[in-house]
């Protein structure tokens, strides 16, 4: 079964978790795909990002195992609501 997501219908949102004095992790849907990131506060801030398609997320799951279950379900629902 092919998964076809209408990227324009996925709400533009951002989620963050594991926020502490060192930084945080998160994911957003601002650019038509998932952008997973880790932000480190030290030395003026350093962000590491990885891209994942919506289709790959539905098929393979999240790229970050640290993602809380409630965030994963919210993201999954947003993406599935845009499925053709």
PyMOL Python script that loads the backbone (N, CA, C, O; Angstrom):
from pymol import cmd

cmd.read_pdbstr("""\
ATOM      1  N   UNK A   1       0.830  -1.176   0.000  1.00  0.00           N
ATOM      2  CA  UNK A   1       0.000   0.000   0.000  1.00  0.00           C
ATOM      3  C   UNK A   1       0.883   1.251   0.000  1.00  0.00           C
ATOM      4  O   UNK A   1       1.767   1.404   0.843  1.00  0.00           O
ATOM      5  N   UNK A   2       0.628   2.126  -0.949  1.00  0.00           N
ATOM      6  CA  UNK A   2       1.343   3.392  -0.994  1.00  0.00           C
ATOM      7  C   UNK A   2       0.713   4.379  -0.017  1.00  0.00           C
ATOM      8  O   UNK A   2      -0.509   4.459   0.109  1.00  0.00           O
ATOM      9  N   UNK A   3       1.556   5.111   0.657  1.00  0.00           N
ATOM     10  CA  UNK A   3       1.097   6.167   1.554  1.00  0.00           C
ATOM     11  C   UNK A   3       1.260   7.483   0.823  1.00  0.00           C
ATOM     12  O   UNK A   3       2.360   7.831   0.395  1.00  0.00           O
ATOM     13  N   UNK A   4       0.164   8.216   0.680  1.00  0.00           N
ATOM     14  CA  UNK A   4       0.207   9.503  -0.009  1.00  0.00           C
ATOM     15  C   UNK A   4      -0.333  10.571   0.936  1.00  0.00           C
ATOM     16  O   UNK A   4      -1.504  10.550   1.314  1.00  0.00           O
ATOM     17  N   UNK A   5       0.529  11.494   1.305  1.00  0.00           N
ATOM     18  CA  UNK A   5       0.183  12.569   2.220  1.00  0.00           C
ATOM     19  C   UNK A   5       0.124  13.877   1.440  1.00  0.00           C
ATOM     20  O   UNK A   5       1.041  14.186   0.679  1.00  0.00           O
ATOM     21  N   UNK A   6      -0.938  14.641   1.621  1.00  0.00           N
ATOM     22  CA  UNK A   6      -1.029  15.990   1.052  1.00  0.00           C
ATOM     23  C   UNK A   6      -0.277  16.918   1.998  1.00  0.00           C
ATOM     24  O   UNK A   6      -0.825  17.362   3.007  1.00  0.00           O
ATOM     25  N   UNK A   7       0.956  17.204   1.675  1.00  0.00           N
ATOM     26  CA  UNK A   7       1.841  17.969   2.558  1.00  0.00           C
ATOM     27  C   UNK A   7       1.266  19.335   2.914  1.00  0.00           C
ATOM     28  O   UNK A   7       1.544  19.853   3.996  1.00  0.00           O
ATOM     29  N   UNK A   8       0.486  19.918   2.042  1.00  0.00           N
ATOM     30  CA  UNK A   8      -0.086  21.241   2.306  1.00  0.00           C
ATOM     31  C   UNK A   8      -1.155  21.196   3.399  1.00  0.00           C
ATOM     32  O   UNK A   8      -1.503  22.234   3.962  1.00  0.00           O
ATOM     33  N   UNK A   9      -1.678  20.011   3.704  1.00  0.00           N
ATOM     34  CA  UNK A   9      -2.724  19.883   4.730  1.00  0.00           C
ATOM     35  C   UNK A   9      -2.189  19.516   6.112  1.00  0.00           C
ATOM     36  O   UNK A   9      -2.955  19.464   7.075  1.00  0.00           O
ATOM     37  N   UNK A  10      -0.893  19.262   6.221  1.00  0.00           N
ATOM     38  CA  UNK A  10      -0.304  18.953   7.527  1.00  0.00           C
ATOM     39  C   UNK A  10      -0.117  20.279   8.271  1.00  0.00           C
ATOM     40  O   UNK A  10       0.560  21.174   7.764  1.00  0.00           O
ATOM     41  N   UNK A  11      -0.701  20.421   9.456  1.00  0.00           N
ATOM     42  CA  UNK A  11      -0.559  21.676  10.209  1.00  0.00           C
ATOM     43  C   UNK A  11       0.905  21.977  10.518  1.00  0.00           C
ATOM     44  O   UNK A  11       1.689  21.072  10.804  1.00  0.00           O
ATOM     45  N   UNK A  12       1.258  23.239  10.457  1.00  0.00           N
ATOM     46  CA  UNK A  12       2.619  23.667  10.791  1.00  0.00           C
ATOM     47  C   UNK A  12       2.718  23.825  12.309  1.00  0.00           C
ATOM     48  O   UNK A  12       2.151  24.747  12.895  1.00  0.00           O
ATOM     49  N   UNK A  13       3.458  22.896  12.930  1.00  0.00           N
ATOM     50  CA  UNK A  13       3.587  22.864  14.386  1.00  0.00           C
ATOM     51  C   UNK A  13       5.022  22.517  14.769  1.00  0.00           C
ATOM     52  O   UNK A  13       5.824  22.067  13.951  1.00  0.00           O
ATOM     53  N   UNK A  14       5.305  22.744  16.042  1.00  0.00           N
ATOM     54  CA  UNK A  14       6.594  22.336  16.594  1.00  0.00           C
ATOM     55  C   UNK A  14       6.382  21.748  17.987  1.00  0.00           C
ATOM     56  O   UNK A  14       5.586  22.259  18.775  1.00  0.00           O
ATOM     57  N   UNK A  15       7.096  20.684  18.272  1.00  0.00           N
ATOM     58  CA  UNK A  15       7.052  20.038  19.575  1.00  0.00           C
ATOM     59  C   UNK A  15       8.470  19.994  20.129  1.00  0.00           C
ATOM     60  O   UNK A  15       9.422  19.786  19.377  1.00  0.00           O
ATOM     61  N   UNK A  16       8.618  20.187  21.430  1.00  0.00           N
ATOM     62  CA  UNK A  16       9.916  20.095  22.112  1.00  0.00           C
ATOM     63  C   UNK A  16       9.758  19.213  23.346  1.00  0.00           C
ATOM     64  O   UNK A  16       8.692  19.168  23.959  1.00  0.00           O
ATOM     65  N   UNK A  17      10.821  18.524  23.694  1.00  0.00           N
ATOM     66  CA  UNK A  17      10.818  17.704  24.902  1.00  0.00           C
ATOM     67  C   UNK A  17      12.245  17.606  25.442  1.00  0.00           C
ATOM     68  O   UNK A  17      13.199  18.056  24.808  1.00  0.00           O
ATOM     69  N   UNK A  18      12.365  17.019  26.604  1.00  0.00           N
ATOM     70  CA  UNK A  18      13.658  16.892  27.300  1.00  0.00           C
ATOM     71  C   UNK A  18      14.352  18.245  27.453  1.00  0.00           C
ATOM     72  O   UNK A  18      15.570  18.346  27.310  1.00  0.00           O
ATOM     73  N   UNK A  19      13.557  19.292  27.748  1.00  0.00           N
ATOM     74  CA  UNK A  19      14.134  20.620  27.932  1.00  0.00           C
ATOM     75  C   UNK A  19      14.832  20.694  29.282  1.00  0.00           C
ATOM     76  O   UNK A  19      14.248  20.363  30.314  1.00  0.00           O
ATOM     77  N   UNK A  20      16.090  21.132  29.263  1.00  0.00           N
ATOM     78  CA  UNK A  20      16.856  21.307  30.497  1.00  0.00           C
ATOM     79  C   UNK A  20      17.942  22.343  30.254  1.00  0.00           C
ATOM     80  O   UNK A  20      17.951  22.995  29.210  1.00  0.00           O
ATOM     81  N   UNK A  21      18.853  22.505  31.198  1.00  0.00           N
ATOM     82  CA  UNK A  21      19.877  23.543  31.075  1.00  0.00           C
ATOM     83  C   UNK A  21      20.831  23.299  29.912  1.00  0.00           C
ATOM     84  O   UNK A  21      21.472  24.240  29.443  1.00  0.00           O
ATOM     85  N   UNK A  22      20.941  22.070  29.437  1.00  0.00           N
ATOM     86  CA  UNK A  22      21.844  21.751  28.332  1.00  0.00           C
ATOM     87  C   UNK A  22      21.205  22.014  26.966  1.00  0.00           C
ATOM     88  O   UNK A  22      21.915  22.292  25.999  1.00  0.00           O
ATOM     89  N   UNK A  23      19.881  21.929  26.876  1.00  0.00           N
ATOM     90  CA  UNK A  23      19.208  22.110  25.591  1.00  0.00           C
ATOM     91  C   UNK A  23      17.898  21.352  25.546  1.00  0.00           C
ATOM     92  O   UNK A  23      17.250  21.161  26.575  1.00  0.00           O
ATOM     93  N   UNK A  24      17.504  20.916  24.351  1.00  0.00           N
ATOM     94  CA  UNK A  24      16.257  20.180  24.187  1.00  0.00           C
ATOM     95  C   UNK A  24      16.249  19.462  22.844  1.00  0.00           C
ATOM     96  O   UNK A  24      17.103  19.697  21.990  1.00  0.00           O
ATOM     97  N   UNK A  25      15.268  18.584  22.676  1.00  0.00           N
ATOM     98  CA  UNK A  25      15.047  17.890  21.407  1.00  0.00           C
ATOM     99  C   UNK A  25      13.672  18.279  20.897  1.00  0.00           C
ATOM    100  O   UNK A  25      12.832  18.758  21.658  1.00  0.00           O
ATOM    101  N   UNK A  26      13.446  18.072  19.608  1.00  0.00           N
ATOM    102  CA  UNK A  26      12.140  18.393  19.073  1.00  0.00           C
ATOM    103  C   UNK A  26      11.989  17.999  17.613  1.00  0.00           C
ATOM    104  O   UNK A  26      12.878  17.415  16.993  1.00  0.00           O
ATOM    105  N   UNK A  27      10.808  18.350  17.095  1.00  0.00           N
ATOM    106  CA  UNK A  27      10.478  18.092  15.700  1.00  0.00           C
ATOM    107  C   UNK A  27       9.487  19.170  15.264  1.00  0.00           C
ATOM    108  O   UNK A  27       8.683  19.646  16.065  1.00  0.00           O
ATOM    109  N   UNK A  28       9.555  19.550  13.978  1.00  0.00           N
ATOM    110  CA  UNK A  28       8.549  20.467  13.462  1.00  0.00           C
ATOM    111  C   UNK A  28       8.125  20.073  12.055  1.00  0.00           C
ATOM    112  O   UNK A  28       8.764  19.261  11.386  1.00  0.00           O
ATOM    113  N   UNK A  29       7.019  20.682  11.634  1.00  0.00           N
ATOM    114  CA  UNK A  29       6.430  20.390  10.319  1.00  0.00           C
ATOM    115  C   UNK A  29       6.375  21.655   9.459  1.00  0.00           C
ATOM    116  O   UNK A  29       5.504  21.775   8.597  1.00  0.00           O
ATOM    117  N   UNK A  30       7.288  22.594   9.679  1.00  0.00           N
ATOM    118  CA  UNK A  30       7.232  23.895   9.021  1.00  0.00           C
ATOM    119  C   UNK A  30       7.551  23.868   7.523  1.00  0.00           C
ATOM    120  O   UNK A  30       7.111  24.754   6.792  1.00  0.00           O
ATOM    121  N   UNK A  31       8.302  22.878   7.055  1.00  0.00           N
ATOM    122  CA  UNK A  31       8.844  22.925   5.694  1.00  0.00           C
ATOM    123  C   UNK A  31       8.343  21.831   4.750  1.00  0.00           C
ATOM    124  O   UNK A  31       8.993  21.557   3.742  1.00  0.00           O
ATOM    125  N   UNK A  32       7.217  21.205   5.047  1.00  0.00           N
ATOM    126  CA  UNK A  32       6.698  20.163   4.159  1.00  0.00           C
ATOM    127  C   UNK A  32       7.304  18.793   4.416  1.00  0.00           C
ATOM    128  O   UNK A  32       7.106  17.864   3.633  1.00  0.00           O
ATOM    129  N   UNK A  33       8.035  18.668   5.502  1.00  0.00           N
ATOM    130  CA  UNK A  33       8.605  17.397   5.946  1.00  0.00           C
ATOM    131  C   UNK A  33       8.863  17.542   7.443  1.00  0.00           C
ATOM    132  O   UNK A  33       8.718  18.628   8.003  1.00  0.00           O
ATOM    133  N   UNK A  34       9.241  16.454   8.077  1.00  0.00           N
ATOM    134  CA  UNK A  34       9.589  16.525   9.495  1.00  0.00           C
ATOM    135  C   UNK A  34      11.045  16.946   9.619  1.00  0.00           C
ATOM    136  O   UNK A  34      11.924  16.401   8.952  1.00  0.00           O
ATOM    137  N   UNK A  35      11.282  17.918  10.476  1.00  0.00           N
ATOM    138  CA  UNK A  35      12.648  18.330  10.780  1.00  0.00           C
ATOM    139  C   UNK A  35      12.889  18.009  12.256  1.00  0.00           C
ATOM    140  O   UNK A  35      12.378  18.685  13.149  1.00  0.00           O
ATOM    141  N   UNK A  36      13.684  16.957  12.485  1.00  0.00           N
ATOM    142  CA  UNK A  36      14.046  16.537  13.833  1.00  0.00           C
ATOM    143  C   UNK A  36      15.259  17.347  14.250  1.00  0.00           C
ATOM    144  O   UNK A  36      16.170  17.549  13.448  1.00  0.00           O
ATOM    145  N   UNK A  37      15.287  17.818  15.503  1.00  0.00           N
ATOM    146  CA  UNK A  37      16.425  18.630  15.911  1.00  0.00           C
ATOM    147  C   UNK A  37      16.811  18.385  17.362  1.00  0.00           C
ATOM    148  O   UNK A  37      16.003  17.977  18.196  1.00  0.00           O
ATOM    149  N   UNK A  38      18.074  18.652  17.619  1.00  0.00           N
ATOM    150  CA  UNK A  38      18.632  18.682  18.964  1.00  0.00           C
ATOM    151  C   UNK A  38      19.306  20.031  19.101  1.00  0.00           C
ATOM    152  O   UNK A  38      20.164  20.385  18.293  1.00  0.00           O
ATOM    153  N   UNK A  39      18.922  20.787  20.120  1.00  0.00           N
ATOM    154  CA  UNK A  39      19.488  22.109  20.346  1.00  0.00           C
ATOM    155  C   UNK A  39      20.324  22.076  21.620  1.00  0.00           C
ATOM    156  O   UNK A  39      19.862  21.623  22.667  1.00  0.00           O
ATOM    157  N   UNK A  40      21.558  22.561  21.517  1.00  0.00           N
ATOM    158  CA  UNK A  40      22.471  22.650  22.669  1.00  0.00           C
ATOM    159  C   UNK A  40      22.714  24.125  22.961  1.00  0.00           C
ATOM    160  O   UNK A  40      23.071  24.884  22.061  1.00  0.00           O
ATOM    161  N   UNK A  41      22.525  24.535  24.207  1.00  0.00           N
ATOM    162  CA  UNK A  41      22.680  25.935  24.597  1.00  0.00           C
ATOM    163  C   UNK A  41      24.124  26.435  24.552  1.00  0.00           C
ATOM    164  O   UNK A  41      24.349  27.609  24.256  1.00  0.00           O
ATOM    165  N   UNK A  42      25.071  25.610  24.826  1.00  0.00           N
ATOM    166  CA  UNK A  42      26.459  26.040  24.956  1.00  0.00           C
ATOM    167  C   UNK A  42      27.044  26.647  23.695  1.00  0.00           C
ATOM    168  O   UNK A  42      26.645  26.301  22.583  1.00  0.00           O
ATOM    169  N   UNK A  43      27.987  27.549  23.876  1.00  0.00           N
ATOM    170  CA  UNK A  43      28.715  28.199  22.782  1.00  0.00           C
ATOM    171  C   UNK A  43      27.796  28.878  21.777  1.00  0.00           C
ATOM    172  O   UNK A  43      27.984  28.743  20.568  1.00  0.00           O
ATOM    173  N   UNK A  44      26.818  29.597  22.269  1.00  0.00           N
ATOM    174  CA  UNK A  44      25.933  30.352  21.383  1.00  0.00           C
ATOM    175  C   UNK A  44      24.839  29.523  20.739  1.00  0.00           C
ATOM    176  O   UNK A  44      24.113  30.028  19.884  1.00  0.00           O
ATOM    177  N   UNK A  45      24.709  28.312  21.113  1.00  0.00           N
ATOM    178  CA  UNK A  45      23.648  27.456  20.565  1.00  0.00           C
ATOM    179  C   UNK A  45      24.115  26.692  19.351  1.00  0.00           C
ATOM    180  O   UNK A  45      24.745  27.255  18.455  1.00  0.00           O
ATOM    181  N   UNK A  46      23.815  25.445  19.321  1.00  0.00           N
ATOM    182  CA  UNK A  46      24.180  24.567  18.215  1.00  0.00           C
ATOM    183  C   UNK A  46      22.991  23.663  17.954  1.00  0.00           C
ATOM    184  O   UNK A  46      22.530  22.970  18.861  1.00  0.00           O
ATOM    185  N   UNK A  47      22.492  23.661  16.737  1.00  0.00           N
ATOM    186  CA  UNK A  47      21.344  22.830  16.396  1.00  0.00           C
ATOM    187  C   UNK A  47      21.751  21.786  15.366  1.00  0.00           C
ATOM    188  O   UNK A  47      22.350  22.106  14.339  1.00  0.00           O
ATOM    189  N   UNK A  48      21.422  20.554  15.653  1.00  0.00           N
ATOM    190  CA  UNK A  48      21.646  19.450  14.715  1.00  0.00           C
ATOM    191  C   UNK A  48      20.277  19.042  14.197  1.00  0.00           C
ATOM    192  O   UNK A  48      19.377  18.767  14.991  1.00  0.00           O
ATOM    193  N   UNK A  49      20.100  18.997  12.863  1.00  0.00           N
ATOM    194  CA  UNK A  49      18.797  18.643  12.293  1.00  0.00           C
ATOM    195  C   UNK A  49      18.915  17.456  11.339  1.00  0.00           C
ATOM    196  O   UNK A  49      19.953  17.228  10.718  1.00  0.00           O
ATOM    197  N   UNK A  50      17.820  16.715  11.247  1.00  0.00           N
ATOM    198  CA  UNK A  50      17.693  15.591  10.316  1.00  0.00           C
ATOM    199  C   UNK A  50      16.289  15.670   9.719  1.00  0.00           C
ATOM    200  O   UNK A  50      15.318  15.915  10.436  1.00  0.00           O
ATOM    201  N   UNK A  51      16.184  15.463   8.409  1.00  0.00           N
ATOM    202  CA  UNK A  51      14.892  15.492   7.718  1.00  0.00           C
ATOM    203  C   UNK A  51      14.306  14.090   7.610  1.00  0.00           C
ATOM    204  O   UNK A  51      15.032  13.102   7.497  1.00  0.00           O
ATOM    205  N   UNK A  52      12.966  14.026   7.649  1.00  0.00           N
ATOM    206  CA  UNK A  52      12.241  12.777   7.427  1.00  0.00           C
ATOM    207  C   UNK A  52      10.934  13.114   6.727  1.00  0.00           C
ATOM    208  O   UNK A  52      10.242  14.051   7.125  1.00  0.00           O
ATOM    209  N   UNK A  53      10.589  12.363   5.690  1.00  0.00           N
ATOM    210  CA  UNK A  53       9.315  12.604   5.014  1.00  0.00           C
ATOM    211  C   UNK A  53       8.166  12.144   5.902  1.00  0.00           C
ATOM    212  O   UNK A  53       8.337  11.290   6.772  1.00  0.00           O
ATOM    213  N   UNK A  54       7.003  12.718   5.668  1.00  0.00           N
ATOM    214  CA  UNK A  54       5.808  12.297   6.407  1.00  0.00           C
ATOM    215  C   UNK A  54       5.522  10.822   6.150  1.00  0.00           C
ATOM    216  O   UNK A  54       5.151  10.081   7.060  1.00  0.00           O
ATOM    217  N   UNK A  55       5.698  10.413   4.910  1.00  0.00           N
ATOM    218  CA  UNK A  55       5.427   9.026   4.535  1.00  0.00           C
ATOM    219  C   UNK A  55       6.354   8.069   5.283  1.00  0.00           C
ATOM    220  O   UNK A  55       5.918   7.020   5.758  1.00  0.00           O
ATOM    221  N   UNK A  56       7.639   8.434   5.386  1.00  0.00           N
ATOM    222  CA  UNK A  56       8.587   7.586   6.115  1.00  0.00           C
ATOM    223  C   UNK A  56       8.242   7.514   7.601  1.00  0.00           C
ATOM    224  O   UNK A  56       8.426   6.471   8.229  1.00  0.00           O
ATOM    225  N   UNK A  57       7.745   8.612   8.167  1.00  0.00           N
ATOM    226  CA  UNK A  57       7.335   8.601   9.571  1.00  0.00           C
ATOM    227  C   UNK A  57       6.187   7.613   9.791  1.00  0.00           C
ATOM    228  O   UNK A  57       6.208   6.834  10.744  1.00  0.00           O
ATOM    229  N   UNK A  58       5.190   7.648   8.909  1.00  0.00           N
ATOM    230  CA  UNK A  58       4.050   6.737   9.032  1.00  0.00           C
ATOM    231  C   UNK A  58       4.512   5.294   8.857  1.00  0.00           C
ATOM    232  O   UNK A  58       4.061   4.404   9.578  1.00  0.00           O
ATOM    233  N   UNK A  59       5.399   5.064   7.915  1.00  0.00           N
ATOM    234  CA  UNK A  59       5.872   3.716   7.614  1.00  0.00           C
ATOM    235  C   UNK A  59       6.875   3.202   8.659  1.00  0.00           C
ATOM    236  O   UNK A  59       6.799   2.043   9.065  1.00  0.00           O
ATOM    237  N   UNK A  60       7.825   4.064   9.103  1.00  0.00           N
ATOM    238  CA  UNK A  60       8.956   3.612   9.903  1.00  0.00           C
ATOM    239  C   UNK A  60       8.982   4.113  11.345  1.00  0.00           C
ATOM    240  O   UNK A  60       9.756   3.610  12.159  1.00  0.00           O
ATOM    241  N   UNK A  61       8.142   5.101  11.671  1.00  0.00           N
ATOM    242  CA  UNK A  61       8.133   5.653  13.022  1.00  0.00           C
ATOM    243  C   UNK A  61       9.085   6.819  13.183  1.00  0.00           C
ATOM    244  O   UNK A  61       9.723   7.243  12.219  1.00  0.00           O
ATOM    245  N   UNK A  62       9.184   7.339  14.395  1.00  0.00           N
ATOM    246  CA  UNK A  62       9.997   8.527  14.645  1.00  0.00           C
ATOM    247  C   UNK A  62      11.495   8.231  14.582  1.00  0.00           C
ATOM    248  O   UNK A  62      11.932   7.114  14.856  1.00  0.00           O
ATOM    249  N   UNK A  63      12.275   9.255  14.215  1.00  0.00           N
ATOM    250  CA  UNK A  63      13.729   9.113  14.182  1.00  0.00           C
ATOM    251  C   UNK A  63      14.342   9.226  15.572  1.00  0.00           C
ATOM    252  O   UNK A  63      15.462   8.765  15.789  1.00  0.00           O
ATOM    253  N   UNK A  64      13.633   9.824  16.506  1.00  0.00           N
ATOM    254  CA  UNK A  64      14.148   9.985  17.868  1.00  0.00           C
ATOM    255  C   UNK A  64      13.360   9.084  18.818  1.00  0.00           C
ATOM    256  O   UNK A  64      12.154   9.252  19.000  1.00  0.00           O
ATOM    257  N   UNK A  65      14.057   8.136  19.410  1.00  0.00           N
ATOM    258  CA  UNK A  65      13.416   7.225  20.361  1.00  0.00           C
ATOM    259  C   UNK A  65      12.971   7.938  21.626  1.00  0.00           C
ATOM    260  O   UNK A  65      12.116   7.436  22.356  1.00  0.00           O
ATOM    261  N   UNK A  66      13.545   9.103  21.889  1.00  0.00           N
ATOM    262  CA  UNK A  66      13.210   9.854  23.095  1.00  0.00           C
ATOM    263  C   UNK A  66      11.869  10.573  22.997  1.00  0.00           C
ATOM    264  O   UNK A  66      11.403  11.146  23.983  1.00  0.00           O
ATOM    265  N   UNK A  67      11.248  10.551  21.830  1.00  0.00           N
ATOM    266  CA  UNK A  67       9.981  11.264  21.611  1.00  0.00           C
ATOM    267  C   UNK A  67       8.896  10.725  22.544  1.00  0.00           C
ATOM    268  O   UNK A  67       8.628   9.524  22.553  1.00  0.00           O
ATOM    269  N   UNK A  68       8.270  11.608  23.332  1.00  0.00           N
ATOM    270  CA  UNK A  68       7.191  11.157  24.215  1.00  0.00           C
ATOM    271  C   UNK A  68       5.999  10.611  23.427  1.00  0.00           C
ATOM    272  O   UNK A  68       5.716  11.063  22.317  1.00  0.00           O
ATOM    273  N   UNK A  69       5.312   9.645  24.008  1.00  0.00           N
ATOM    274  CA  UNK A  69       4.190   8.994  23.324  1.00  0.00           C
ATOM    275  C   UNK A  69       3.090   9.978  22.950  1.00  0.00           C
ATOM    276  O   UNK A  69       2.521   9.868  21.864  1.00  0.00           O
ATOM    277  N   UNK A  70       2.771  10.947  23.829  1.00  0.00           N
ATOM    278  CA  UNK A  70       1.699  11.887  23.505  1.00  0.00           C
ATOM    279  C   UNK A  70       2.072  12.780  22.328  1.00  0.00           C
ATOM    280  O   UNK A  70       1.207  13.144  21.532  1.00  0.00           O
ATOM    281  N   UNK A  71       3.344  13.136  22.207  1.00  0.00           N
ATOM    282  CA  UNK A  71       3.804  13.935  21.067  1.00  0.00           C
ATOM    283  C   UNK A  71       3.729  13.094  19.794  1.00  0.00           C
ATOM    284  O   UNK A  71       3.282  13.574  18.752  1.00  0.00           O
ATOM    285  N   UNK A  72       4.167  11.840  19.885  1.00  0.00           N
ATOM    286  CA  UNK A  72       4.122  10.958  18.718  1.00  0.00           C
ATOM    287  C   UNK A  72       2.689  10.778  18.221  1.00  0.00           C
ATOM    288  O   UNK A  72       2.449  10.814  17.014  1.00  0.00           O
ATOM    289  N   UNK A  73       1.741  10.585  19.129  1.00  0.00           N
ATOM    290  CA  UNK A  73       0.344  10.406  18.731  1.00  0.00           C
ATOM    291  C   UNK A  73      -0.231  11.674  18.110  1.00  0.00           C
ATOM    292  O   UNK A  73      -0.975  11.599  17.132  1.00  0.00           O
ATOM    293  N   UNK A  74       0.103  12.835  18.664  1.00  0.00           N
ATOM    294  CA  UNK A  74      -0.368  14.110  18.107  1.00  0.00           C
ATOM    295  C   UNK A  74       0.172  14.310  16.696  1.00  0.00           C
ATOM    296  O   UNK A  74      -0.569  14.686  15.788  1.00  0.00           O
ATOM    297  N   UNK A  75       1.457  14.059  16.518  1.00  0.00           N
ATOM    298  CA  UNK A  75       2.080  14.194  15.201  1.00  0.00           C
ATOM    299  C   UNK A  75       1.480  13.191  14.215  1.00  0.00           C
ATOM    300  O   UNK A  75       1.162  13.544  13.080  1.00  0.00           O
ATOM    301  N   UNK A  76       1.330  11.962  14.645  1.00  0.00           N
ATOM    302  CA  UNK A  76       0.731  10.921  13.801  1.00  0.00           C
ATOM    303  C   UNK A  76      -0.670  11.309  13.357  1.00  0.00           C
ATOM    304  O   UNK A  76      -1.009  11.160  12.183  1.00  0.00           O
ATOM    305  N   UNK A  77      -1.489  11.803  14.278  1.00  0.00           N
ATOM    306  CA  UNK A  77      -2.851  12.233  13.941  1.00  0.00           C
ATOM    307  C   UNK A  77      -2.840  13.381  12.928  1.00  0.00           C
ATOM    308  O   UNK A  77      -3.629  13.384  11.983  1.00  0.00           O
ATOM    309  N   UNK A  78      -1.944  14.356  13.126  1.00  0.00           N
ATOM    310  CA  UNK A  78      -1.862  15.491  12.184  1.00  0.00           C
ATOM    311  C   UNK A  78      -1.510  15.015  10.780  1.00  0.00           C
ATOM    312  O   UNK A  78      -2.092  15.473   9.797  1.00  0.00           O
ATOM    313  N   UNK A  79      -0.562  14.103  10.695  1.00  0.00           N
ATOM    314  CA  UNK A  79      -0.138  13.603   9.376  1.00  0.00           C
ATOM    315  C   UNK A  79      -1.227  12.740   8.754  1.00  0.00           C
ATOM    316  O   UNK A  79      -1.524  12.883   7.568  1.00  0.00           O
ATOM    317  N   UNK A  80      -1.823  11.847   9.535  1.00  0.00           N
ATOM    318  CA  UNK A  80      -2.862  10.968   8.980  1.00  0.00           C
ATOM    319  C   UNK A  80      -4.090  11.755   8.529  1.00  0.00           C
ATOM    320  O   UNK A  80      -4.790  11.323   7.613  1.00  0.00           O
ATOM    321  N   UNK A  81      -4.363  12.899   9.154  1.00  0.00           N
ATOM    322  CA  UNK A  81      -5.501  13.709   8.729  1.00  0.00           C
ATOM    323  C   UNK A  81      -5.270  14.325   7.347  1.00  0.00           C
ATOM    324  O   UNK A  81      -6.213  14.792   6.708  1.00  0.00           O
ATOM    325  N   UNK A  82      -4.020  14.325   6.890  1.00  0.00           N
ATOM    326  CA  UNK A  82      -3.690  14.872   5.568  1.00  0.00           C
ATOM    327  C   UNK A  82      -3.491  13.779   4.525  1.00  0.00           C
ATOM    328  O   UNK A  82      -3.049  14.054   3.409  1.00  0.00           O
ATOM    329  N   UNK A  83      -3.811  12.556   4.883  1.00  0.00           N
ATOM    330  CA  UNK A  83      -3.630  11.432   3.947  1.00  0.00           C
ATOM    331  C   UNK A  83      -4.712  11.484   2.870  1.00  0.00           C
ATOM    332  O   UNK A  83      -5.886  11.717   3.157  1.00  0.00           O
ATOM    333  N   UNK A  84      -4.292  11.264   1.630  1.00  0.00           N
ATOM    334  CA  UNK A  84      -5.244  11.251   0.499  1.00  0.00           C
ATOM    335  C   UNK A  84      -5.932   9.913   0.375  1.00  0.00           C
ATOM    336  O   UNK A  84      -6.759   9.725  -0.516  1.00  0.00           O
TER     337      UNK A  84
END
""", "prot")
cmd.dss("prot")
cmd.show_as("cartoon", "prot")
cmd.util.cbc("prot")
cmd.orient("prot")
